Amino acid sequence: KKVEYLLHEGQAKHLTFDMAGVNYISSMGVRVVLKAQKELKLRGGSLSLMNLQPQIKKVFEIINALPSMQIFSSIEELDKYLAEMQRQTIQGKH
């Protein structure tokens, strides 16, 4: 809701998300970030992320590497995949 406010009521052009306290991100969280980035780009702005935990950085690397076509059958399947990738990164397997 705060991001929505900043984008629409506050007319923000640049946002920085401090991700220091984020240890897990679901597809919903990824959607918030990507939607904000898209809206900012449309108005000539930008979005920055800082203090990414390794497992969160891995999620964004995976998202950027995915083809544009849907490869997951559901949000639940995507969340399960992202959770496993984050778990493996925390354990040092990726």
Phi and psi in degrees as a GROMACS rama.xvg file:
@    title "Ramachandran Plot"
@    xaxis  label "Phi"
@    yaxis  label "Psi"
@TYPE xy
-67.4738  -40.3841  LYS-2
-64.4901  -43.768  VAL-3
-56.5241  -45.246  GLU-4
-60.3903  -48.2907  TYR-5
-61.4893  -37.0108  LEU-6
-75.54  -38.6917  LEU-7
-100.529  -50.8498  HIS-8
-80.8576  -41.2466  GLU-9
-83.7481  -13.4659  GLY-10
54.5546  38.9531  GLN-11
-60.3539  144.93  ALA-12
-110.345  -22.4041  LYS-13
-139.218  130.735  HIS-14
-128.324  144.272  LEU-15
-124.747  124.132  THR-16
-98.1182  118.51  PHE-17
-85.8329  110.319  ASP-18
-98.6212  18.1478  MET-19
-56.3242  -38.1216  ALA-20
-92.7154  5.51114  GLY-21
-93.5394  113.387  VAL-22
-103.346  -13.8366  ASN-23
-148.987  140.907  TYR-24
-134.31  132.213  ILE-25
-95.4408  179.008  SER-26
-62.5237  -30.9305  SER-27
-63.6139  -44.0391  MET-28
-64.4883  -41.0321  GLY-29
-61.8176  -42.2595  VAL-30
-60.3205  -41.6854  ARG-31
-59.8908  -46.2113  VAL-32
-64.4486  -48.0486  VAL-33
-66.9037  -37.5416  LEU-34
-65.0272  -43.6027  LYS-35
-62.1859  -43.3466  ALA-36
-60.2897  -43.6179  GLN-37
-63.651  -45.8604  LYS-38
-64.8897  -40.0352  GLU-39
-65.6164  -40.6791  LEU-40
-61.651  -38.2561  LYS-41
-61.5711  -28.3284  LEU-42
-103.94  17.1216  ARG-43
80.0752  16.8123  GLY-44
-102.607  -165.859  GLY-45
-152.754  163.142  SER-46
-126.136  137.36  LEU-47
-124.816  147.563  SER-48
-116.49  140.418  LEU-49
-137.171  158.316  MET-50
58.3011  43.3867  ASN-51
-72.9932  129.883  LEU-52
-68.2216  151.724  GLN-53
-53.9019  -39.8029  PRO-54
-69.825  -30.1092  GLN-55
-75.4535  -40.4145  ILE-56
-58.9074  -40.3137  LYS-57
-59.9682  -42.252  LYS-58
-58.4516  -46.8733  VAL-59
-68.7063  -31.0521  PHE-60
-65.099  -42.0633  GLU-61
-64.0035  -46.4176  ILE-62
-59.7077  -42.9516  ILE-63
-67.2788  -25.3577  ASN-64
-87.5135  -13.7113  ALA-65
-71.1102  143.86  LEU-66
-68.4858  162.883  PRO-67
-69.7006  -20.8927  SER-68
-78.4734  153.715  MET-69
-70.8478  130.403  GLN-70
-118.212  0.349827  ILE-71
-114.787  143.372  PHE-72
-81.2567  -16.374  SER-73
-160.255  165.302  SER-74
-61.5954  -39.0124  ILE-75
-61.3725  -41.4683  GLU-76
-64.9897  -42.365  GLU-77
-62.8047  -45.7962  LEU-78
-60.971  -40.292  ASP-79
-62.5458  -44.2264  LYS-80
-62.5237  -47.8548  TYR-81
-63.4288  -39.3574  LEU-82
-62.1358  -42.5079  ALA-83
-66.2758  -41.699  GLU-84
-63.0109  -40.499  MET-85
-66.8833  -40.8345  GLN-86
-61.7877  -45.7  ARG-87
-64.0039  -38.0533  GLN-88
-65.8  -42.4485  THR-89
-60.3242  -38.6229  ILE-90
-83.2287  0.773419  GLN-91
82.0642  20.6521  GLY-92
-92.7675  -11.6073  LYS-93
